[in-house]
Amino acid sequence: MKKLSFVLLTFVYGAGLMAQELKPAVYADGAQRLNGLVTDNTGKKLPGVLVLPAWKGIDQEARTAALELEKQGYIAFVADIYGEGNYPADNAAAGKAAGSYKSNYPAYQHRIELALEQLKKAGALPGKIAVIGYCFGGSGALEVARAGFPVAGIVSIHGGLAKDSSRVNGPLSAKMLIENGADDPAVTPEVMSKLVKEMNDGNADWQVITYAHSKHTFTDPASPDYNAVMSKRAWQHTLAFLKELFQ
């Protein structure tokens, strides 16, 4: 009897995992088709989180984040920044593609804004929306704050934190959480100092958490930089931040 109960429990648990999946969400920027993903709890009028992927486009880390956010009671939408036919095949192409959007930041902000509209259409409560991003997406999360989009907060997870020196600092109304690996070579003391100044100049509600012994992509299990302990801590910090935003 106990064995049968265990088998039934395993079956039910496994079925539950299989049931949780992301749905394709096609939208567009003019003639450019965009292929986003959305959690299965659409239309339920819940807080929403936009997930901005790393430099190669929608990857497993972004998918996993969206599914985990659904478990927390949030509608999650994974943005497609590049669009169909433009997905990078390797690191060189990804660097070029991401670099073009970092240089042309209004285009990046526009693609993010389109994804935010899709999140709202999926049922996310307009006053309870946040944005999290990884790597290139972490840079995008900062662009959300800089653009003044109506979101409660942003989380930049090992994002590129530098901003072109020609851009002036402006007001920053979104609450900001910056999760940064202590050993990320791209985030020099100068880069961090300028970001802190930008956030202070913008009168932002901000927090920077630095993770020891962590290189750039420390939260990505597919990366050689993966740090399981610090990745888990970073995710818990993200969830605590979101809970505070939406309470």
C-alpha positions as CSV (number, residue, x, y, z in Angstrom):
1,M,0.0,0.0,0.0
2,K,2.8,2.4,0.9
3,K,4.5,1.5,-2.3
4,L,1.4,2.2,-4.3
5,S,0.9,5.6,-2.6
6,F,4.5,6.5,-3.4
7,V,4.0,5.6,-7.1
8,L,0.8,7.6,-7.2
9,L,2.5,10.6,-5.5
10,T,5.4,10.4,-7.9
11,F,3.0,10.3,-10.9
12,V,1.0,13.3,-9.7
13,Y,4.1,15.3,-9.0
14,G,5.6,14.5,-12.4
15,A,2.4,15.4,-14.1
16,G,2.4,18.7,-12.3
17,L,5.9,19.5,-13.6
18,M,5.0,18.5,-17.1
19,A,1.9,20.7,-16.9
20,Q,3.9,23.8,-16.1
21,E,5.3,25.1,-19.4
22,L,5.6,28.4,-21.3
23,K,3.3,29.4,-24.1
24,P,4.5,31.0,-27.3
25,A,3.5,34.7,-27.6
26,V,3.9,36.2,-31.0
27,Y,4.0,40.0,-31.3
28,A,5.6,42.5,-33.7
29,D,7.6,45.6,-34.1
30,G,6.3,46.8,-37.5
31,A,7.1,44.0,-40.0
32,Q,9.5,42.3,-37.6
33,R,8.0,39.2,-35.9
34,L,8.9,38.8,-32.3
35,N,8.6,35.4,-30.5
36,G,8.2,35.8,-26.8
37,L,7.1,33.3,-24.2
38,V,4.5,33.7,-21.4
39,T,3.5,31.7,-18.4
40,D,0.4,29.6,-18.3
41,N,-1.5,31.8,-15.8
42,T,-2.5,34.5,-18.2
43,G,-5.6,36.5,-17.6
44,K,-5.6,36.1,-13.9
45,K,-4.9,39.7,-12.9
46,L,-1.7,39.1,-11.0
47,P,1.6,41.0,-10.6
48,G,3.8,40.7,-13.6
49,V,7.5,40.3,-14.3
50,L,9.2,40.9,-17.6
51,V,12.2,38.7,-18.1
52,L,15.0,40.1,-20.4
53,P,17.3,37.4,-21.7
54,A,21.1,37.4,-22.1
55,W,22.9,38.2,-25.3
56,K,22.0,35.1,-27.3
57,G,18.3,35.7,-26.9
58,I,15.8,33.5,-25.1
59,D,17.8,30.8,-23.3
60,Q,17.2,28.2,-20.6
61,E,18.0,30.6,-17.8
62,A,15.3,33.0,-18.9
63,R,12.8,30.1,-19.3
64,T,13.6,28.7,-15.9
65,A,13.2,32.1,-14.3
66,A,9.8,32.6,-15.9
67,L,8.6,29.2,-14.7
68,E,9.9,29.9,-11.2
69,L,8.2,33.3,-11.1
70,E,4.9,31.6,-12.1
71,K,5.3,29.3,-9.0
72,Q,5.5,32.5,-6.9
73,G,2.2,33.7,-8.3
74,Y,3.4,36.1,-11.0
75,I,2.6,36.3,-14.7
76,A,6.0,36.3,-16.4
77,F,6.7,37.2,-20.0
78,V,10.1,36.5,-21.7
79,A,10.9,39.2,-24.2
80,D,12.3,38.6,-27.7
81,I,14.6,41.5,-28.3
82,Y,16.2,40.5,-31.6
83,G,13.2,39.1,-33.6
84,E,12.8,36.1,-35.8
85,G,15.7,35.7,-38.3
86,N,18.1,37.7,-36.1
87,Y,19.0,35.3,-33.3
88,P,22.8,35.1,-32.8
89,A,24.4,31.7,-33.6
90,D,27.6,32.2,-31.5
91,N,29.3,34.5,-29.1
92,A,30.8,36.7,-31.8
93,A,27.4,37.3,-33.3
94,A,25.8,37.8,-29.9
95,G,28.4,40.4,-29.0
96,K,27.7,42.3,-32.2
97,A,23.9,42.1,-31.8
98,A,23.9,43.1,-28.2
99,G,26.4,45.8,-28.8
100,S,24.2,47.4,-31.5
101,Y,21.3,47.7,-29.1
102,K,23.6,49.1,-26.3
103,S,24.7,51.8,-28.8
104,N,21.2,52.4,-30.1
105,Y,19.6,52.3,-26.7
106,P,16.3,54.0,-27.8
107,A,15.8,50.9,-30.1
108,Y,16.5,48.6,-27.1
109,Q,14.1,50.6,-24.9
110,H,11.4,50.4,-27.7
111,R,11.7,46.6,-27.9
112,I,11.4,46.3,-24.1
113,E,8.4,48.6,-24.1
114,L,6.6,46.4,-26.7
115,A,7.3,43.3,-24.4
116,L,5.9,45.2,-21.4
117,E,2.7,45.8,-23.4
118,Q,2.4,42.1,-24.0
119,L,2.9,41.4,-20.3
120,K,0.0,43.8,-19.6
121,K,-2.2,42.1,-22.2
122,A,-1.5,38.8,-20.5
123,G,-3.2,40.1,-17.4
124,A,-0.4,41.6,-15.4
125,L,-1.7,44.4,-13.1
126,P,-0.4,47.7,-14.5
127,G,0.6,49.0,-11.1
128,K,2.5,45.8,-10.1
129,I,5.0,45.2,-12.8
130,A,8.8,44.6,-12.5
131,V,11.6,43.8,-14.9
132,I,14.5,41.4,-14.3
133,G,17.3,40.8,-16.8
134,Y,20.4,38.7,-17.2
135,C,23.7,39.9,-18.7
136,F,22.6,41.9,-21.8
137,G,19.1,41.7,-20.3
138,G,20.5,43.2,-17.1
139,S,21.6,46.2,-19.1
140,G,18.1,46.3,-20.5
141,A,16.7,46.4,-17.0
142,L,18.7,49.5,-16.3
143,E,17.4,51.0,-19.6
144,V,13.8,50.5,-18.3
145,A,14.7,52.7,-15.3
146,R,16.4,55.2,-17.4
147,A,13.5,55.4,-19.8
148,G,11.1,56.1,-17.0
149,F,8.8,53.2,-17.9
150,P,5.9,52.8,-15.4
151,V,7.3,49.8,-13.5
152,A,7.6,49.3,-9.8
153,G,11.2,48.1,-9.9
154,I,14.0,46.5,-11.9
155,V,16.6,43.8,-11.1
156,S,19.9,43.8,-13.1
157,I,21.5,40.4,-12.7
158,H,25.2,40.4,-13.8
159,G,24.3,43.1,-16.3
160,G,26.5,45.5,-18.2
161,L,26.5,48.5,-15.9
162,A,28.4,51.0,-17.9
163,K,26.6,53.9,-19.7
164,D,28.0,56.0,-22.5
165,S,29.5,59.2,-21.0
166,S,27.6,61.4,-23.4
167,R,24.3,60.4,-21.7
168,V,23.2,62.7,-18.9
169,N,21.8,61.3,-15.7
170,G,18.1,61.7,-15.2
171,P,15.4,60.9,-12.7
172,L,14.9,57.2,-11.8
173,S,11.6,56.4,-10.3
174,A,11.8,52.6,-10.3
175,K,13.3,50.8,-7.4
176,M,16.6,49.2,-8.4
177,L,18.4,46.1,-7.3
178,I,21.8,45.4,-8.8
179,E,23.2,41.9,-8.4
180,N,26.8,41.8,-9.4
181,G,29.6,39.2,-9.3
182,A,32.6,40.5,-7.3
183,D,35.0,39.1,-9.9
184,D,33.2,40.4,-13.0
185,P,36.0,42.0,-15.0
186,A,33.6,44.3,-16.9
187,V,32.5,46.0,-13.7
188,T,35.5,48.0,-12.6
189,P,35.4,50.3,-9.6
190,E,35.0,53.2,-11.9
191,V,32.0,51.6,-13.7
192,M,30.3,50.9,-10.3
193,S,31.1,54.3,-9.0
194,K,29.5,56.0,-12.0
195,L,26.4,53.8,-11.7
196,V,26.0,54.7,-8.0
197,K,26.4,58.4,-8.9
198,E,23.7,57.9,-11.6
199,M,21.3,56.3,-9.1
200,N,22.0,59.0,-6.5
201,D,21.6,61.8,-9.1
202,G,18.3,60.2,-10.1
203,N,17.1,60.0,-6.4
204,A,16.6,56.3,-6.9
205,D,15.7,53.7,-4.2
206,W,18.6,51.4,-5.0
207,Q,20.6,48.5,-3.6
208,V,23.7,46.8,-4.9
209,I,24.5,43.2,-3.8
210,T,28.0,41.9,-4.6
211,Y,28.5,38.1,-4.6
212,A,31.9,36.8,-3.6
213,H,34.0,34.5,-5.8
214,S,31.6,35.1,-8.7
215,K,32.5,35.9,-12.2
216,H,30.2,37.4,-14.9
217,T,27.6,34.8,-15.6
218,F,27.6,33.3,-12.1
219,T,23.8,32.5,-12.1
220,D,23.8,30.5,-15.3
221,P,24.1,26.7,-14.8
222,A,25.3,26.4,-18.5
223,S,28.2,28.8,-17.9
224,P,31.7,27.8,-16.6
225,D,31.3,30.8,-14.3
226,Y,28.3,29.3,-12.5
227,N,28.4,29.5,-8.7
228,A,25.6,27.4,-7.3
229,V,25.7,28.9,-3.8
230,M,25.7,32.5,-4.9
231,S,23.2,31.9,-7.7
232,K,20.7,30.6,-5.1
233,R,21.3,33.6,-2.9
234,A,20.8,36.0,-5.8
235,W,17.5,34.3,-6.7
236,Q,16.3,34.6,-3.1
237,H,17.3,38.2,-3.1
238,T,15.3,38.7,-6.3
239,L,12.2,37.1,-4.9
240,A,12.5,39.1,-1.7
241,F,12.7,42.3,-3.7
242,L,9.7,41.4,-5.8
243,K,7.7,40.5,-2.7
244,E,8.4,44.0,-1.3
245,L,7.5,45.7,-4.5
246,F,4.1,44.0,-4.8
247,Q,3.0,43.9,-1.2
